[in-house]
Amino acid sequence: MTEHIVYEDERTEAVLVMEPKVAGQLVIRPKGDFPDIESIQPEMITHYFYVASFAASVLFEGLGAEATNIIMNEGAGTPFSITVIPRKKDDGIEFKWEPLKIPEEEMKDAQQKVSWEFMPPEESAPENTHVVSQEDMDQKTEEDNKKEEDQLVKWYEKIP
């Protein structure tokens, strides 16, 4: 079967999945052999997720998707890729599982293991970077929010 490439640049390609859960399901994959996300340069990862985000926008506009799921795939012999699934109400796709009742002690242990044990973001941020704190967020005015919204609109208008 022929692959249906819908986007391609020097670093990545987006193709329609051959046996999808739903029409329009895409896989974004890097050009090159990357067994996992750790083997990819950070700026390349940023690019792949940008392409996935843009692909989601195209699915909204082109197929009338009401939502999307963006799923990163890697490990267990599967090379790194990002799947973008267009969603509509009552599409029959379910990502459900029975939630576990985890004891509080186990939750605290997990929290400790996945918390910022390296350094808090404000201590590890690169020079000339401002990490937004809750205090900063509380001080934002409605005017500040409007300015940010206007900037975001301008940014999206630049997308082809």
PyMOL commands that set and color helices and strands:
alter all, ss='L'
color gray80, all
select helices_A, chain A and resi 37-39+42-63+104-114+121-124+134-139+142-157
alter helices_A, ss='H'
color red, helices_A
select strands_A, chain A and resi 5-8+12-16+26-30+67-75+78-87
alter strands_A, ss='S'
color yellow, strands_A
deselect
rebuild
show_as cartoon
